[in-house]
Amino acid sequence: MLVMQEEQLAMENESIVQVKEQKVQAEAVKSIRNKHYTKTFKNFMLRKIGVAFGRWRDRVVEMNIIKAKNENVFTKTRKRMLRELFDMYLDFLKRSRQHDKNLNSADYFVETLRIRKLRTHYNAICVYTSNHTRAKRYCRKLLTRIDHWQKKSTIKTWKENAAIKLIYDL
């Protein structure tokens, strides 16, 4: 009995040791599984974080590229608008100078036309005066000739009439 009890005790001790070993093995397996799971989960999370960081970095790079392109477009647009405004200013300046030239030339032409009209009137007055003086000269000549003719004819008539009167008087 004692042997049996000892055997039983030894078996119990063995079974307790086996149970403990099984527990230790189970825990070891469990810890290995947990380590594997945690390692796998950690790798998964690190991969997810790496992918998310890569996406973020790609977006930042893409946004920087888009920003650079937008700035390039803005600078080109600004330069184009400034060039167009400057061209409009130059066009305005050119047109205003041309307008001033046109006004000056219009004043010059008005003055030239006034002088031409004045010259035309002066020439007309000169022609009228010369024609008038020539006509006066001709009229004077005619009137003088008529006067001379009348004087002659009257003297002639007087002479003839005087001769006739003499004849009658005699």
C-alpha positions as CSV (number, residue, x, y, z in Angstrom):
1,M,0.0,0.0,0.0
2,L,2.7,2.2,0.7
3,V,4.2,1.4,-2.5
4,M,0.9,2.1,-4.1
5,Q,0.6,5.2,-2.4
6,E,4.0,6.1,-3.3
7,E,3.3,5.1,-6.8
8,Q,0.1,7.1,-6.7
9,L,2.0,10.1,-5.3
10,A,4.7,9.7,-7.9
11,M,2.0,9.5,-10.6
12,E,0.3,12.5,-9.1
13,N,3.5,14.4,-9.0
14,E,4.2,13.3,-12.5
15,S,0.8,14.3,-13.6
16,I,1.2,17.7,-11.8
17,V,4.6,18.1,-13.4
18,Q,3.1,17.1,-16.8
19,V,0.2,19.5,-16.2
20,K,2.7,22.2,-15.3
21,E,4.8,21.3,-18.3
22,Q,1.7,21.3,-20.5
23,K,0.8,24.7,-19.0
24,V,4.3,25.9,-19.6
25,Q,4.2,24.5,-23.1
26,A,0.8,26.0,-23.7
27,E,1.9,29.3,-22.3
28,A,5.1,29.0,-24.5
29,V,3.0,28.2,-27.5
30,K,0.6,30.9,-26.5
31,S,3.4,33.4,-25.9
32,I,5.0,32.2,-29.3
33,R,1.6,32.7,-30.9
34,N,1.2,36.1,-29.1
35,K,4.7,37.1,-30.1
36,H,3.9,36.0,-33.7
37,Y,0.6,37.7,-33.6
38,T,2.1,40.9,-32.1
39,K,5.0,40.7,-34.5
40,T,2.5,40.2,-37.4
41,F,0.2,42.9,-36.1
42,K,3.2,45.2,-35.5
43,N,4.5,44.6,-39.0
44,F,1.0,45.1,-40.4
45,M,0.6,48.4,-38.5
46,L,4.1,49.5,-39.5
47,R,3.3,48.7,-43.1
48,K,0.0,50.5,-42.9
49,I,1.7,53.5,-41.3
50,G,4.5,53.3,-43.9
51,V,1.9,53.2,-46.7
52,A,-0.1,56.1,-45.1
53,F,3.2,58.1,-44.7
54,G,4.1,57.3,-48.3
55,R,0.7,58.5,-49.5
56,W,1.0,61.6,-47.4
57,R,4.5,62.3,-48.7
58,D,3.3,61.7,-52.3
59,R,0.4,64.1,-51.7
60,V,2.7,66.7,-50.2
61,V,5.0,66.3,-53.2
62,E,2.1,66.4,-55.6
63,M,0.7,69.5,-53.8
64,N,4.1,71.2,-54.0
65,I,4.2,70.4,-57.7
66,I,0.7,71.7,-58.2
67,K,1.6,74.8,-56.1
68,A,4.7,75.4,-58.2
69,K,2.6,75.0,-61.4
70,N,0.0,77.4,-60.0
71,E,2.6,79.9,-59.1
72,N,4.1,79.6,-62.5
73,V,0.7,80.1,-64.1
74,F,0.0,83.0,-61.8
75,T,3.4,84.6,-62.6
76,K,2.8,84.1,-66.3
77,T,-0.7,85.4,-66.1
78,R,0.5,88.4,-64.0
79,K,3.3,89.1,-66.5
80,R,0.8,88.8,-69.4
81,M,-1.7,91.1,-67.7
82,L,1.1,93.6,-66.9
83,R,2.3,93.5,-70.5
84,E,-1.2,93.9,-71.8
85,L,-1.8,96.9,-69.5
86,F,1.5,98.4,-70.5
87,D,0.6,97.9,-74.2
88,M,-2.8,99.5,-73.5
89,Y,-0.9,102.4,-71.8
90,L,1.4,102.8,-74.8
91,D,-1.5,102.6,-77.2
92,F,-3.3,105.3,-75.2
93,L,-0.1,107.4,-75.1
94,K,0.3,107.0,-78.8
95,R,-3.3,107.9,-79.5
96,S,-3.2,110.9,-77.2
97,R,0.0,112.1,-78.9
98,Q,-1.6,111.5,-82.3
99,H,-4.7,113.4,-81.1
100,D,-2.4,116.3,-80.0
101,K,-0.8,116.2,-83.5
102,N,-4.2,116.2,-85.1
103,L,-5.3,119.2,-83.1
104,N,-2.1,121.1,-83.9
105,S,-2.4,120.2,-87.6
106,A,-6.1,121.2,-87.5
107,D,-5.1,124.5,-86.0
108,Y,-2.4,124.9,-88.6
109,F,-4.9,124.0,-91.4
110,V,-7.5,126.5,-90.0
111,E,-4.8,129.2,-89.9
112,T,-3.6,128.2,-93.4
113,L,-7.2,128.4,-94.8
114,R,-7.7,131.7,-93.0
115,I,-4.5,133.1,-94.6
116,R,-5.5,131.7,-98.0
117,K,-9.0,133.3,-97.7
118,L,-7.4,136.5,-96.7
119,R,-5.0,136.2,-99.6
120,T,-7.9,135.4,-101.9
121,H,-9.8,138.4,-100.6
122,Y,-6.8,140.6,-100.9
123,N,-6.1,139.5,-104.4
124,A,-9.8,140.0,-105.3
125,I,-9.6,143.5,-103.9
126,C,-6.4,144.1,-105.8
127,V,-7.9,142.9,-109.0
128,Y,-11.1,144.9,-108.4
129,T,-9.0,148.0,-107.6
130,S,-6.8,147.5,-110.7
131,N,-9.9,146.9,-112.8
132,H,-11.6,149.8,-111.3
133,T,-8.6,152.1,-111.8
134,R,-8.3,150.8,-115.4
135,A,-12.0,151.4,-115.9
136,K,-11.7,154.9,-114.4
137,R,-8.8,155.6,-116.7
138,Y,-10.8,154.3,-119.7
139,C,-13.8,156.3,-118.6
140,R,-11.7,159.4,-118.1
141,K,-10.1,158.9,-121.5
142,L,-13.6,158.3,-123.0
143,L,-15.1,161.3,-121.2
144,T,-12.1,163.4,-122.1
145,R,-12.3,162.4,-125.7
146,I,-16.1,162.9,-125.6
147,D,-15.4,166.3,-124.0
148,H,-12.8,167.1,-126.7
149,W,-15.1,165.8,-129.4
150,Q,-18.0,167.9,-128.0
151,K,-15.7,170.9,-127.7
152,K,-14.5,170.4,-131.2
153,S,-17.9,169.8,-132.6
154,T,-19.3,172.8,-130.7
155,I,-16.5,175.0,-131.9
156,K,-16.9,173.6,-135.3
157,T,-20.6,174.2,-135.1
158,W,-20.0,177.7,-133.7
159,K,-17.6,178.4,-136.5
160,E,-20.1,177.2,-139.1
161,N,-22.9,179.0,-137.4
162,A,-20.8,182.1,-137.0
163,A,-20.0,181.9,-140.7
164,I,-23.6,181.6,-141.5
165,K,-24.5,184.4,-139.1
166,L,-21.9,186.5,-140.7
167,I,-23.3,185.7,-144.0
168,Y,-26.7,186.7,-142.7
169,D,-25.4,189.7,-140.9
170,L,-23.8,190.8,-144.0
